[in-house]
Amino acid sequence: MNRTWFQCTVKYAKETEEGLLKSISEKYLVDAVSFTEAEAIIYDRLGEQIRGDFQVTHMSKSNIVDVFHYEDSDYWFKGKIKYMIADVDSGKEKIVTQFMLVTASDVPQAHERIQESLSNMLVSFQVPDVVASPIVEVFPYEKPE
């Protein structure tokens, strides 16, 4: 079964420092085989974290192909990488674009960490773009015990 990253938007009421309830939406990334599994994972994981009711208001397949988590940061950045491959049928070179998520404290560090994480790639690549991501938390696949 092919696993895919799903982006899920969750809406819930959060208590402010003044004690008022404020409705907020947050985005999460979930590694799953289907929308159904992704939704189940969200309800399972966030049920432990969010007090009160919450609902998944939107789900979509993400264009993220890899996630690099470093323990020293909770901020997610989305990086675009580009590299050339030879098209088997035509023999022409083709540009491949992929997206990654990485934790870092700022854009330069995220750029550095993507370079470091992909240093074992056999083709040379560029990282033309790194931006802050709205993702709050990533839930990678966990094998059942």
N, C-alpha and C positions, 0 to 999 in steps of 0.2 A: 504494500500500500504506500502510495506517495503522500508524504507529509507536506503540508503547506503552511505558510504563516498567514494567519487571519488577523485583520485589524478590527477590534471591537470597541464600540463607543458605549460607555455605561453612564447612566444618569442617576443621581441620587441627591438627597438632602444632606448637607454637611453643616455642622454647627460652627459658626464664626467665633472669634475671640470675644465678641460682645454677647454671645449666647443666642444669637438669631440663627434660624435655619436658612441656608442659601442653597438653591438648586445648582448643581454643577454637573458638567459632563467631562469625562476623562477617557482617554484612548489607551487601549491595551493591545499588546501583540501576543497571539497565542499560536503555538505549534500544534496542529491537529490534522486529521485526515478528512474532516468534513465540517460543515457549518454547525451541524448538530453537536459534534464532539467539542468544537471550539466554544459553543455556548455553554455546554455542560461544565467545561473546565473553568470558564469565567464565573459561573454561579458557585462552583465548588470553592475556588480560591478566594473570591471576593466576599463570599458568605462569612468567611473567617475574619475579614478585615473591616468590612463596612457594617456599622450598626444601623439597623433599620432596613427599610426596603430599598431596592435598587432595581433598575431594569436595563437590559441590553437594548439600546435604541437603534443601533446600526452595526452591521457586520459586512465585511468585504474581504476578498482575497487580497493579500498584500503583494507588492512587487519586491519585497525584501527577500534576498536569497541566503543571507548569512547574518548571524548575530554574534558580536564579540563583547562579552561582559567582563569588565574589570571591576574587582571588588571595591576599589577606592573611590568610585563615583556612582551617583544615582541619576545623572543627566544623560539622556539618550540623544545621539546625533546620527543623522542619516547621511551616508556618504555614497556618492556615485562613482563607480569605477568604469573605465573603458579600456578595452584591449582588442587587438586584431587577431583573427583566426582565418585560416584558408578554408573557403567553401569547398567541400569535397566534390560536389557536382560540377561547378563552374571553374574551379581552380582560382577564382578571384579572392582577394582578401576582403574580409567583412569585419566591420566594427561591432563589437559586442558591448552592450551597456548593462551593468548590473547595479543593484542597490544593496547596501549593508547598513546595519545598525551597530553602533558602538557606544559604550559608556565612556565619558571623559568629563573633565571639568570645563573645557572650552573647545572652540573650533580647532585651533592649532593642535591641541593634544589629541582630538578625535582624528584629525588627518594623519598624525604620526602613528596612532594606534592602528588605523586601517592599513597603513603601509607595513607596519610591523606584523600584523596578523596575516597579511597576504604575501609576506616575504618568500614563502616557499612555492609560489606560483611559477610554473615553467615558462610562461610568457610574460613579457614586460607589460606593465599596465600604468595607467594614469589615474589620479584621483582629482578630477576637475572641480568637484563640488562637495562641500560638507556643510550641512545646515542643522540647526537645532531641531529636534523632533518633538511633536506633541505627545509621543508615547510616554506614559507614566511608568509602566512596568511591563516586563516581558515574561511570559510563562512558557519556557521551553518544554519539550516532551520529557516526561518522566516515565521510565519503565515501571509497570506495576510490580509490586513486591511479591 
